[in-house]
């Protein structure tokens, strides 16, 4: 399962970590402290490993002047499936953007400045007082706390049995609220009530959530990500299913 998406357009190139190591970094000033892109990624990986978090897949897009970097890291965390969690990042060594990390079950990073995740784990300017290792440590701690709550919510949804009447009410609610386009209603209903894969068979809130996220894949990525996040809020916060 891939939870992070990186979109690169005409003014950026997809690059490897090895290529990032070759990028020149501007000189520091009294108030501005550029951070080499490779130092940011290597430090992030080091801190993640210290917290038993592994990078399973990484993607980077670099503006052609070499100053601005976008990236997505698919993570393996604890006993969760590979790629269930993701970190998105963007940074610039031209004073136009701080070092930013977002995290969550769904992350979208685009070089047109779309930066979307469940949590903004870091937003730090390139000032002379920047201590990169400390800032990333704090960001990873925020990620762990946030992801722990998310996985707890998922376990609760897996344990919550849903009657057919309640499931129909939630299907109605999600589409009436405009979280998903109404054209996807028949397919979502079929996936839940006539499942053809094992993950949809249990009559639980998690199976119902999966039916919604499965049909959401037919939406354009730029509208899909906000919709999936809104679904997460619906199931995790308002939780339209009664005990």
PAVEX-185265 format. One record per residue: x, y, z of N, C-alpha, C in turn; residue in three letters. Coordinates in steps of 0.02 Angstrom, whole numbers. Example, Ala and Ser with C-alpha at 12.3 -4.5 7.8 and 13.67 -1.06 7.14 Angstrom:
BEGIN
R    n_X    n_Y    n_Z   ca_X   ca_Y   ca_Z    c_X    c_Y    c_Z code
R    660   -284    390    615   -225    390    660   -165    390  ALA
R    642   -112    354    684    -53    357    645      2    394  SER
//
This chain:
BEGIN
R    n_X    n_Y    n_Z   ca_X   ca_Y   ca_Z    c_X    c_Y    c_Z code
R     42    -59      0      0      0      0     44     62      0  UNK
R     31    107    -47     69    170    -51     27    226    -22  UNK
R     54    259     28     16    313     61     43    382     44  UNK
R     98    385      8    128    449    -10    133    457    -85  UNK
R    121    518   -109    124    532   -181    165    594   -193  UNK
R    212    590   -239    252    647   -260    238    662   -333  UNK
R    218    724   -347    203    745   -416    256    794   -439  UNK
R    289    779   -494    341    822   -522    320    846   -591  UNK
R    328    912   -603    308    942   -665    368    966   -706  UNK
R    357   1014   -750    408   1032   -799    468   1068   -770  UNK
R    462   1100   -712    519   1138   -685    558   1099   -633  UNK
R    543   1034   -624    581    993   -578    601    928   -613  UNK
R    651    895   -585    672    830   -610    672    780   -552  UNK
R    650    719   -565    656    666   -516    729    646   -510  UNK
R    753    641   -448    824    627   -437    831    574   -382  UNK
R    890    545   -379    906    496   -328    943    531   -270  UNK
R    950    494   -215    987    522   -159   1061    534   -179  UNK
R   1087    490   -220   1157    499   -243   1165    564   -282  UNK
R   1115    580   -322   1118    643   -360   1112    704   -314  UNK
R   1073    697   -259   1067    752   -212   1135    769   -181  UNK
R   1176    719   -173   1242    730   -142   1287    774   -185  UNK
R   1270    780   -248   1311    820   -294   1288    893   -300  UNK
R   1231    909   -269   1203    976   -275   1242   1026   -232  UNK
R   1261   1082   -261   1297   1134   -225   1250   1171   -177  UNK
R   1275   1187   -119   1237   1224    -68   1263   1295    -63  UNK
R   1220   1345    -64   1244   1415    -57   1279   1426     10  UNK
R   1322   1476     11   1359   1492     72   1311   1521    125  UNK
R   1326   1507    188   1286   1534    243   1302   1608    254  UNK
R   1254   1643    284   1265   1712    305   1255   1716    380  UNK
R   1258   1775    408   1250   1783    480   1181   1760    503  UNK
R   1130   1771    462   1061   1755    482   1031   1696    445  UNK
R   1063   1672    392   1035   1620    350   1081   1560    348  UNK
R   1053   1500    361   1093   1439    364   1065   1387    315  UNK
R   1088   1388    253   1065   1336    206   1085   1267    230  UNK
R   1043   1219    217   1056   1150    236   1064   1108    173  UNK
R   1121   1076    163   1128   1032    104   1072    981    102  UNK
R   1044    971     43    988    924     37   1007    855     62  UNK
R   1067    832     45   1087    766     66   1094    761    141  UNK
R   1115    815    173   1120    815    247   1051    809    279  UNK
R   1002    843    250    934    838    277    908    767    272  UNK
R    916    735    214    890    668    204    928    617    247  UNK
R    994    622    249   1033    575    288   1019    582    363  UNK
R   1011    643    386    995    654    457    926    627    473  UNK
R    879    638    428    811    612    438    811    536    442  UNK
R    847    504    396    850    431    397    883    407    462  UNK
R    936    440    484    970    420    545    924    422    605  UNK
R    887    477    612    841    485    668    784    434    664  UNK
R    758    421    604    706    371    595    731    302    618  UNK
R    792    284    598    819    219    617    826    213    692  UNK
R    846    267    725    853    266    798    786    251    831  UNK
R    732    267    796    665    256    822    631    195    790  UNK
R    672    150    761    648     88    732    598    100    675  UNK
R    611    152    636    570    167    578    614    161    516  UNK
R    593    123    467    633    109    408    603    142    346  UNK
R    646    172    305    625    198    241    623    141    191  UNK
R    563    125    165    555     72    117    561     96     45  UNK
R    542    158     34    544    185    -34    550    260    -28  UNK
R    589    291    -72    597    363    -70    595    392   -140  UNK
R    565    452   -146    561    488   -208    579    561   -195  UNK
R    619    590   -240    639    659   -233    631    696   -300  UNK
R    609    758   -295    605    802   -354    643    866   -338  UNK
R    687    886   -383    732    943   -372    719    996   -425  UNK
R    708   1058   -403    704   1112   -450    770   1118   -488  UNK
R    768   1142   -549    827   1139   -592    882   1186   -572  UNK
R    866   1233   -527    920   1275   -500    954   1241   -441  UNK
R    929   1183   -420    959   1145   -367    943   1169   -297  UNK
R    903   1221   -291    892   1252   -226    831   1225   -189  UNK
R    783   1199   -224    720   1178   -193    709   1103   -202  UNK
R    694   1069   -147    686    997   -147    617    978   -121  UNK
R    586    929   -153    524    898   -131    537    823   -124  UNK
R    503    791    -77    514    720    -70    458    685    -32  UNK
R    454    619    -43    407    576     -7    445    513     14  UNK
R    436    493     77    467    433    104    412    385    126  UNK
R    410    325     97    364    273    121    399    237    179  UNK
R    364    228    234    395    203    295    367    135    317  UNK
R    410     97    349    389     37    386    397     54    460  UNK
R    341     52    496    342     73    566    309     20    609  UNK
R    347     -6    658    323    -58    703    297   -117    661  UNK
R    236   -140    675    210   -199    640    159   -180    587  UNK
R    160   -116    566    114    -95    514    137   -118    446  UNK
R     92   -126    398    112   -147    330    159    -96    299  UNK
R    204   -120    256    250    -76    221    212    -21    185  UNK
R    236     41    192    206     96    156    143    124    186  UNK
R    121     97    243     59    122    273     66    194    295  UNK
R    125    213    318    138    282    339    187    314    291  UNK
R    183    380    287    228    416    242    248    483    273  UNK
R    306    506    252    330    573    268    339    611    203  UNK
R    315    672    201    327    716    145    372    772    167  UNK
R    413    798    122    458    852    140    465    902     83  UNK
R    480    963    102    500   1013     54    545   1063     89  UNK
R    592   1090     52    640   1137     80    673   1176     23  UNK
R    697   1234     39    729   1276    -11    787   1314     20  UNK
R    842   1317    -16    901   1354      7    907   1423    -25  UNK
R    848   1452    -44    848   1519    -73    806   1568    -33  UNK
R    793   1552     31    756   1593     78    681   1596     63  UNK
R    657   1558     14    586   1560     -4    543   1508     32  UNK
R    575   1460     65    537   1407     97    576   1380    157  UNK
R    540   1366    211    571   1335    269    579   1260    258  UNK
R    611   1226    306    614   1153    305    548   1128    334  UNK
R    511   1090    294    444   1068    315    437    993    306  UNK
R    408    961    356    392    890    353    318    881    370  UNK
R    283    842    329    215    822    345    213    746    348  UNK
R    165    720    385    162    648    395     90    624    397  UNK
R     80    559    387     13    531    394      3    469    353  UNK
R    -59    446    354    -78    389    314    -84    407    240  UNK
R    -94    472    227   -100    496    158    -62    562    152  UNK
R    -13    563    108     30    622     99     33    638     25  UNK
R     25    701      8     31    723    -62     79    783    -64  UNK
R    133    776   -102    182    829   -111    187    843   -186  UNK
R    184    906   -204    187    924   -275    231    986   -282  UNK
R    267    990   -338    310   1048   -349    271   1111   -367  UNK
R    204   1105   -371    164   1166   -379    142   1194   -311  UNK
R    176   1168   -258    169   1192   -189    112   1160   -151  UNK
R     77   1110   -179     31   1071   -139     71   1031    -88  UNK
R     51   1036    -25     88   1003     29     37    979     80  UNK
R     19    915     76    -39    892    114    -22    828    152  UNK
R    -39    828    216    -31    769    258    -76    776    319  UNK
R    -79    724    360   -121    726    419    -90    772    473  UNK
R    -24    779    471     11    816    524     69    854    494  UNK
R     77    918    512    138    955    496    186    943    554  UNK
R    236    901    542    280    881    597    338    929    606  UNK
R    354    968    555    410   1015    560    399   1073    513  UNK
R    413   1133    537    411   1193    495    462   1242    524  UNK
R    524   1238    500    579   1274    532    618   1313    479  UNK
R    627   1378    492    664   1420    447    739   1405    450  UNK
R    774   1424    396    846   1413    392    883   1470    428  UNK
R    873   1476    492    907   1529    529    974   1505    557  UNK
R   1014   1553    579   1081   1535    605   1077   1490    667  UNK
R   1020   1492    702   1013   1451    762    985   1382    749  UNK
R    978   1363    686    950   1297    669    997   1241    690  UNK
R    970   1194    729   1006   1132    746    966   1076    715  UNK
R    989   1052    657    949   1007    616    931    942    653  UNK
R    979    911    685    966    847    719    912    856    773  UNK
R    916    909    811    866    920    864    797    931    835  UNK
R    792    971    782    727    985    752    696    922    723  UNK
R    737    880    691    710    818    662    690    769    717  UNK
R    729    767    772    709    726    829    639    744    853  UNK
R    627    808    861    561    831    883    507    812    832  UNK
R    523    818    768    474    802    716    456    728    717  UNK
R    506    685    726    493    613    727    452    594    789  UNK
R    465    626    845    424    614    904    351    634    892  UNK
R    341    690    858    272    710    841    240    659    795  UNK
R    279    634    747    253    583    701    233    520    739  UNK
R    275    497    785    260    437    822    197    445    864  UNK
R    191    502    897    131    514    937     69    515    893  UNK
R     74    550    837     17    555    792     -1    487    762  UNK
R     49    451    739     36    387    707     10    335    757  UNK
R     34    340    819      8    296    871    -67    305    881  UNK
R    -89    369    879   -160    382    886   -199    358    825  UNK
R   -169    366    765   -203    343    704   -211    267    704  UNK
R   -159    231    722   -164    158    722   -213    134    776  UNK
R   -216    171    832   -265    154    883   -336    162    857  UNK
R   -347    216    819   -413    228    790   -431    173    739  UNK
R   -381    151    701   -393     97    652   -413     33    688  UNK
R   -378     16    742   -395    -44    780   -466    -40    807  UNK
R   -485     20    829   -554     28    854   -605     17    798  UNK
R   -589     42    738   -634     33    682   -639    -41    663  UNK
R   -584    -77    668   -584   -149    652   -627   -189    701  UNK
R   -632   -164    762   -670   -200    813   -743   -179    815  UNK
R   -760   -125    781   -829    -98    784   -873   -133    731  UNK
R   -918   -175    754   -964   -208    709  -1018   -159    686  UNK
R  -1039   -168    623  -1087   -121    593  -1147   -160    567  UNK
R  -1206   -140    587  -1266   -170    559  -1276   -145    487  UNK
R  -1313   -182    448  -1326   -160    379  -1363    -93    378  UNK
R  -1408    -84    426  -1445    -21    429  -1398     38    442  UNK
R  -1351     29    489  -1303     83    504  -1257     95    444  UNK
R  -1236     41    411  -1192     48    353  -1225     89    297  UNK
R  -1289     75    286  -1326    113    235  -1332    186    254  UNK
R  -1341    198    319  -1346    267    343  -1280    304    332  UNK
R  -1224    271    344  -1159    303    335  -1146    314    260  UNK
R  -1163    266    219  -1155    275    146  -1194    336    123  UNK
R  -1254    343    147  -1295    401    130  -1262    465    155  UNK
R  -1238    464    217  -1210    524    248  -1148    548    211  UNK
R  -1103    502    195  -1039    520    163  -1051    554     96  UNK
R  -1099    529     58  -1111    558     -8  -1154    620     -5  UNK
R  -1201    624     41  -1242    684     49  -1199    742     73  UNK
R  -1150    728    117  -1105    780    142  -1056    803     88  UNK
R  -1052    767     32  -1008    786    -22   -936    766    -10  UNK
R   -923    720     37   -855    697     48   -829    661    -13  UNK
R   -873    621    -44   -857    587   -107   -911    605   -158  UNK
R   -894    605   -223   -944    619   -275   -997    564   -278  UNK
R  -1059    584   -288  -1115    538   -285  -1110    482   -337  UNK
R  -1073    493   -391  -1067    442   -443  -1032    379   -417  UNK
R   -996    384   -360   -960    327   -333  -1002    287   -283  UNK
R  -1063    310   -269  -1105    276   -219  -1119    203   -237  UNK
R  -1142    187   -298  -1157    116   -312  -1097     70   -303  UNK
R  -1038     94   -324   -979     51   -319   -959     42   -246  UNK
R   -962     95   -207   -945     90   -136   -993     42   -101  UNK
R  -1056     47   -116  -1106      2    -86  -1092    -71   -105  UNK
R  -1077    -83   -168  -1063   -151   -190  -1000   -179   -157  UNK
R   -949   -138   -151   -887   -162   -119   -900   -184    -47  UNK
R   -943   -148    -13   -956   -165     57  -1005   -223     64  UNK
R  -1060   -221     29  -1113   -271     39  -1101   -334     -2  UNK
R  -1062   -330    -56  -1046   -389    -96   -970   -393   -106  UNK
R   -933   -402    -51   -859   -399    -55   -830   -457    -95  UNK
R   -778   -441   -133   -744   -493   -171   -672   -502   -148  UNK
R   -650   -463    -99   -584   -471    -70   -593   -478      6  UNK
R   -546   -513     37   -553   -529    108   -558   -468    153  UNK
R   -520   -414    136   -519   -356    182   -586   -321    187  UNK
R   -631   -333    139   -697   -302    141   -750   -347    173  UNK
R   -734   -409    188   -785   -457    210   -811   -445    281  UNK
R   -769   -428    330   -796   -416    397   -844   -357    396  UNK
R   -899   -364    432   -948   -309    435   -927   -261    491  UNK
R   -872   -225    478   -844   -179    527   -839   -109    498  UNK
R   -826    -61    542   -817      8    519   -756     15    475  UNK
R   -705    -26    487   -644    -23    447   -657    -48    376  UNK
R   -697   -101    369   -716   -125    303   -754    -72    265  UNK
R   -798    -37    300   -837     16    268   -792     73    246  UNK
R   -745     91    290   -697    143    272   -656    122    211  UNK
R   -636     59    208   -597     34    151   -637     37     86  UNK
R   -702     25     91   -744     29     31   -743    100      3  UNK
R   -746    149     48   -743    219     25   -675    236     -6  UNK
R   -621    217     28   -555    236      3   -539    199    -62  UNK
R   -567    139    -71   -555    102   -134   -586    139   -193  UNK
R   -649    162   -185   -681    196   -242   -651    266   -252  UNK
R   -623    295   -198   -592    361   -205   -533    361   -252  UNK
R   -504    301   -265   -447    297   -310   -466    317   -382  UNK
R   -531    320   -396   -552    342   -463   -552    418   -470  UNK
R   -542    453   -414   -541    526   -415   -472    551   -434  UNK
R   -466    612   -462   -400    641   -475   -362    648   -409  UNK
R   -297    642   -412   -257    641   -351   -266    705   -310  UNK
R   -274    761   -342   -279    824   -305   -344    830   -266  UNK
R   -397    796   -287   -459    796   -248   -465    733   -206  UNK
R   -431    680   -226   -434    618   -188   -404    625   -118  UNK
R   -346    657   -113   -313    662    -49   -354    701      3  UNK
R   -382    759    -15   -426    793     34   -487    751     53  UNK
R   -514    714      4   -573    673     18   -556    617     67  UNK
R   -499    585     58   -479    531    103   -466    558    173  UNK
R   -436    617    177   -425    647    243   -491    665    277  UNK
R   -538    689    237   -604    704    266   -640    641    289  UNK
R   -630    586    252   -657    522    274   -627    501    341  UNK
R   -561    511    347   -528    495    410   -556    534    468  UNK
R   -570    598    456   -600    639    509   -670    615    525  UNK
R   -707    596    474   -776    572    484   -776    509    526  UNK
R   -734    462    509   -733    399    546   -698    404    613  UNK
R   -647    445    617   -608    448    679   -633    498    729  UNK
R   -663    554    706   -682    607    751   -758    609    761  UNK
R   -795    617    705   -868    620    713   -897    550    717  UNK
R   -864    502    683   -885    431    683   -961    423    679  UNK
R   -985    424    617  -1057    421    607  -1089    354    625  UNK
R  -1050    306    650  -1078    241    667  -1091    239    742  UNK
R  -1151    221    762  -1168    217    833  -1149    148    861  UNK
R  -1125    149    924  -1110     86    959  -1175     48    974  UNK
//
